[in-house]
């Protein structure tokens, strides 16, 4: 089982891959593959990511994508887990997370 992507997460993934592919198609494919692999790991181990209640309330967890400056934001209690956002680490994360707080 693999985590599923929300429309926002799917859009962010596609935008990142398209942007990177303009200069480096191989790196774009590697990013896409890394995110899909992370979604599979999240599906198998929903508690894999880190809770950051100072940024966003549980059950939302964060997973830093190894080898890339991207963060996967997901709901670990959804069945299957739901990837809410795919964010570049240079974004204003506190403002983005403010949208996710109850």
C-alpha angles and dihedrals in degrees: 000000000000132000115260125232125238115226090257093051092047090050092049092049092050092046092051093047092048092047094050093042090063089072104016120020092180092055090048091054090047091053092049091048092048092052092048090049090049090051088054092050091048089051091053096040110024093178091058096104129070126262113229106182089172087066106026135002122254138285083051113093134184128225121190109218108237113239095010134076092240132115124206113213114197146164106241094192097058114100104254098019112260122226103217100181142002105208135183110234092234092065122103093266099181090057092047092048090050086069090058097050116104 
